[in-house]
């Protein structure tokens, strides 16, 4: 006679326990993810039918796969998401604690300061070059090589290295100091040491670069 009374309780337990387990599993799969934004960016994070738009570093509660779509608020930038050059990237949010979205300028300023003026040649990685005798400033492609040469036999100091050839890898706004000194001004106590290894590697790099450019 008491069995029918137990039926609602049994049914309640049968429904409630799976619901509780599902709720616990769902909650445990939710992950706090920090979206770190560097530069003038607007970032949209999409998960299913929901999306969030941010323009500054923000922490979000997410789960499963998400799509990150970034756009620059100013022209002249490239976008990198976790080091990958991309405007859009889909990933599993549970595998990350931090997502880095960075705007890197396409072009940066290069300032060449010439002291005691003489001829300085600046060669860019696209093969073009310019010769200057006084301080000048250029807009150059970011993440590129710039080759700076002075006349062979001249006593030139480039960024504190006594050399006629210097290679600079430009990653941000940069300054190069080129100073020409007279022979009698050089002495063992005041002149910087010559970086023979650096000069040798520089000459090899320039030779390889010129060969590749000629073949192209």
ZIFEN-V94816 format. One record per helix or strand. SS is the DSSP state (H for helix, E for strand). FROM is the first residue (numbers start at 1). TO is the last residue. If there is no record, write none. Layout:
ss | from | to
SS | FROM | TO
SS | FROM | TO
//
This chain:
ss | from | to
H | 3 | 29
E | 31 | 38
E | 41 | 47
E | 50 | 54
E | 58 | 62
E | 65 | 72
E | 77 | 81
E | 84 | 85
E | 88 | 92
H | 93 | 95
E | 98 | 105
E | 107 | 115
E | 120 | 124
E | 129 | 132
E | 136 | 141
E | 144 | 150
E | 156 | 158
E | 161 | 162
E | 165 | 170
E | 174 | 180
H | 183 | 185
H | 196 | 215
//
